[in-house]
Amino acid sequence: GEKRFWFWRKKILPGVFKEILVTLKAELNLEIKYCGKQKYTLKFCPLGVLEIEVKGNRLLRGNAQLLIAGPGFHKKIVDFLAILAEKLGIFLKVGDPSNYWDNRDFTKLKQYYIDWLARQVDKVTSNLNREEESIWPFANWRPAKSYSYYTPMGSFTVYGLKTIIQEERFLEFAREYFIWFNADQDAYYYRGLALYLLWNEFCFVSPRNEVERELQEELLGYLEKARQLDPNIALPVTEWKQLVRFAEDELELEIKGPVLRNSGQIGYRRGEILAIFPDRWEVKLPGSFYHLNEEEELVYGDENRKFRLKAYSYREKYQSLFEKILGETKLAEAESLEFVRDNYTYQAKYGYYKDLKAELSYWLLHGKIVVGSAKIALVTITWKHERWTKWAINLFQNIKGPK
């Protein structure tokens, strides 16, 4: 599922290479990020990313994961590399398991992806430990609910997958499974973009900030474009109507047309997600929580609750840090919590806190969790209303860490 390429024998001037990338960015509608040391990431679509670098002015190399975004992205990568090679006047040697770089036959390329998907479905339906077969690209979270098979484009039951095998509906399934299945940016492409965002990013609440408002507008645009390009394409109509309702738009009654099979059930963030932190610390959080960047730290939360976890090694060093935090935090009606479960030791203090400098008051829990003799997590949970105290305690008690 990875494409690699390289070339040699000709010097590349970094300035010229950058100018060409800027030109292609406009021509091909790319997002380009410079990562330093002549390394770039080029984003063609969600999960469709090419990493590329110039090494020592004489070696161009890169790679791309292809089996999630789909054959449309695969074609776009090949088109880009061909144009890049021509503009640089170089010869590229590409490792392409589908042979599309050599034959440029898109029909064969799509069949390559359909065949791979058929093998994947067969593995899932015949494997008792099915979650091991799930393709998941995100390191910091995954669905908290247990699914037979889950991907960024949706979850699937074994019964549903076996039905696909029996009815040989792999073409239909591929159009739903891959973000970019056809060569062009057609109705299926825009449906794929919408499904990806609905499954992974949309929280199914009214927009609470500018980022969520932009996401909602983006989703509405993709769904409208898909229906405009193909009036007969099946779309997630239930979710579409929810989006319109959140936007307080009166167009909800006008949304018609074929409905996607799982409409009304799309979205991992309808329920809980499993947030994953360094050193494999894990906790189930509401899917409606978003990322808050505070003091360059990753914090999950919403307008009423916040959760922060920092993972450390070397237990003795950070034991004193925890004691210092507790000593500096004056809690009204403070209560303590301490217990041992399996190989974990949990300790926390919680109560009502008044921040005189910020003129704020809220409930707060400071806790630590120690596993073995080498790993420790320091946890901070805040909430605005007393009714969430039980939720905060339960959240702390169910944090899991490295074995």
Residue pairs with C-beta under 8 A, 6 or more apart in sequence:
1 65
1 66
1 67
1 68
1 97
2 63
2 64
2 65
2 66
2 95
3 63
3 64
3 66
3 74
3 77
3 94
3 95
3 96
3 101
4 61
4 62
4 63
4 94
4 95
5 60
5 61
5 62
5 63
5 81
5 92
5 93
5 94
5 95
6 59
6 60
6 61
6 92
6 93
7 59
7 60
7 85
7 90
7 91
7 92
7 93
8 58
8 59
9 58
9 91
10 58
10 88
10 89
10 90
11 57
11 58
12 54
12 57
12 58
12 60
12 88
12 90
13 57
14 38
14 54
14 57
16 88
17 38
17 54
17 88
20 84
20 87
20 88
21 32
21 40
21 42
22 32
23 87
24 30
24 80
24 83
24 84
24 87
25 31
25 32
28 44
28 76
28 79
28 80
30 42
30 43
30 44
30 80
31 42
31 43
32 40
32 41
32 42
32 43
33 40
33 41
33 43
34 40
35 41
37 53
38 53
38 54
38 55
39 51
39 52
39 53
40 51
40 52
40 53
41 49
41 50
41 51
41 52
42 49
42 50
42 51
42 52
42 80
43 49
44 50
44 69
44 73
44 76
44 77
44 80
45 69
45 72
45 73
45 179
45 180
45 193
46 69
46 152
46 179
46 193
46 196
46 197
47 65
47 68
47 69
47 137
47 152
47 179
47 196
48 64
48 68
48 69
48 73
48 76
48 179
48 180
49 64
49 65
50 62
50 63
50 64
50 77
50 80
51 62
51 63
51 64
52 60
52 61
52 62
53 60
53 61
53 62
54 60
55 61
60 88
60 90
60 92
64 77
65 137
66 73
66 74
66 77
67 113
67 116
67 135
68 135
68 137
68 151
68 152
68 178
68 179
69 178
69 179
69 180
70 113
70 174
70 177
70 178
70 179
70 180
70 181
70 192
71 106
71 109
71 110
71 112
71 113
71 178
71 180
71 181
71 182
71 183
72 178
72 179
72 180
72 181
72 182
72 183
72 184
72 185
72 189
73 179
73 180
74 98
74 100
74 109
74 113
75 100
75 106
75 109
75 183
76 180
78 94
78 96
78 100
78 101
78 104
81 92
81 94
81 101
84 92
85 91
85 92
94 101
96 102
98 108
98 109
98 112
98 113
99 108
100 106
100 108
100 109
100 112
106 183
110 174
110 181
110 182
113 174
113 178
113 181
114 170
114 171
114 174
117 170
117 173
117 174
117 177
118 165
118 170
120 133
120 135
121 161
121 164
121 165
121 170
121 173
122 165
123 133
124 130
124 133
124 148
124 149
124 156
124 158
124 161
125 158
125 161
125 162
125 165
127 133
130 148
130 149
130 158
131 146
131 147
131 148
131 149
131 150
133 149
134 147
134 149
134 150
134 151
135 151
135 152
136 142
136 150
136 151
136 152
137 152
138 152
138 200
139 276
140 275
140 276
140 277
140 298
141 273
141 274
141 275
141 276
142 150
142 273
142 274
142 276
143 150
143 155
143 268
143 271
143 273
143 274
144 271
144 272
144 273
144 274
144 284
145 155
145 268
145 271
145 272
147 155
147 156
147 157
148 155
148 156
148 157
148 158
148 161
149 155
149 156
149 157
149 158
149 161
150 156
150 268
151 177
152 196
152 199
152 200
153 176
153 177
153 178
153 179
153 192
153 195
153 196
153 199
154 176
154 177
154 195
154 199
154 262
154 266
155 268
163 169
164 170
164 173
174 181
175 181
175 188
176 195
176 260
178 192
179 189
179 192
179 193
179 195
179 196
180 189
180 192
181 188
181 189
181 192
182 188
182 189
186 229
186 230
187 225
187 226
187 227
187 229
187 230
187 233
188 226
188 230
188 233
190 222
190 223
190 225
190 226
190 229
191 222
191 223
191 226
191 233
191 235
193 222
194 219
194 222
194 223
194 226
194 235
194 236
195 236
195 266
197 215
197 218
197 219
197 222
198 219
198 236
198 239
198 266
198 267
199 266
199 267
199 268
200 268
200 269
201 215
201 269
202 215
202 216
202 219
202 239
202 243
202 267
202 269
203 212
203 269
203 287
203 288
203 290
204 242
204 267
204 269
204 270
204 287
204 288
205 212
205 246
205 288
206 246
207 213
207 215
207 216
207 246
208 290
208 302
208 303
209 290
211 290
212 290
216 243
216 246
216 247
217 247
219 243
220 240
220 243
220 244
220 247
223 235
223 236
223 240
223 243
226 233
226 235
227 233
227 235
227 257
231 257
232 257
232 258
233 257
233 258
234 257
234 258
234 259
234 260
234 261
235 257
235 258
235 259
235 260
235 263
236 259
236 260
236 262
236 263
236 266
237 255
237 256
237 257
237 259
237 260
237 263
238 259
238 263
238 264
239 263
239 264
239 266
239 267
240 255
241 252
241 255
244 251
244 252
244 255
245 252
260 266
267 287
268 287
269 287
269 288
270 287
271 287
272 284
272 285
272 286
272 287
273 284
273 285
273 286
273 287
273 289
274 282
274 283
274 284
274 285
275 282
275 283
275 284
275 285
275 300
275 307
276 282
277 283
277 309
277 311
277 377
278 311
279 311
279 313
279 375
279 377
279 401
279 402
280 401
280 402
281 309
281 311
281 369
281 377
281 399
281 400
281 401
281 402
282 399
282 400
282 401
283 307
283 309
283 395
283 398
283 399
283 400
284 395
284 398
285 300
285 307
285 395
286 302
288 302
289 300
289 301
289 302
289 305
289 307
290 300
290 301
290 302
291 298
291 299
291 300
292 299
292 300
292 301
292 306
293 299
294 308
297 308
297 310
298 308
299 306
299 307
299 308
300 306
300 307
300 308
301 307
301 382
304 383
304 384
304 385
304 388
305 381
305 382
305 383
305 384
305 388
305 391
305 392
306 380
306 381
306 382
306 383
307 379
307 380
307 381
307 395
308 379
308 380
308 381
309 377
309 378
309 379
309 399
310 377
310 378
311 375
311 376
311 377
311 401
312 318
312 375
312 376
312 377
312 378
313 374
313 375
313 376
314 374
314 376
315 370
315 373
315 374
315 375
315 376
318 368
318 376
318 378
319 368
319 376
321 378
322 347
322 366
322 368
322 376
322 378
325 366
325 378
326 349
326 366
329 349
329 353
329 364
329 366
330 353
330 354
331 349
331 350
331 351
331 352
331 353
331 364
332 351
332 352
332 353
332 354
333 351
333 352
334 349
334 350
334 351
335 349
335 350
335 351
336 347
336 348
336 349
337 346
337 347
337 348
337 349
337 350
337 367
337 393
337 396
337 397
338 345
338 346
338 347
338 348
339 345
339 346
339 397
340 346
343 371
343 372
343 403
344 369
344 370
344 371
344 400
344 401
345 369
345 370
345 371
346 367
346 368
346 369
346 396
346 397
347 367
347 368
347 369
347 370
348 365
348 366
348 367
348 368
348 379
348 393
348 396
349 365
349 366
349 367
350 363
350 364
350 365
350 366
350 367
350 381
350 389
350 392
350 393
351 363
351 364
352 361
352 362
352 363
352 364
353 361
353 362
353 363
353 364
353 382
354 360
354 361
355 361
355 362
362 382
362 383
362 384
363 382
363 383
363 384
363 385
363 386
363 388
363 389
363 392
364 380
364 381
364 382
365 379
365 380
365 381
365 382
365 392
365 393
365 396
366 378
366 379
366 380
367 378
367 379
367 380
367 381
367 396
368 376
368 377
368 378
368 379
369 376
369 377
369 379
369 399
369 401
370 376
371 401
371 402
371 403
375 401
375 402
377 399
377 401
379 396
379 399
381 392
381 395
381 396
383 389
383 391
383 392
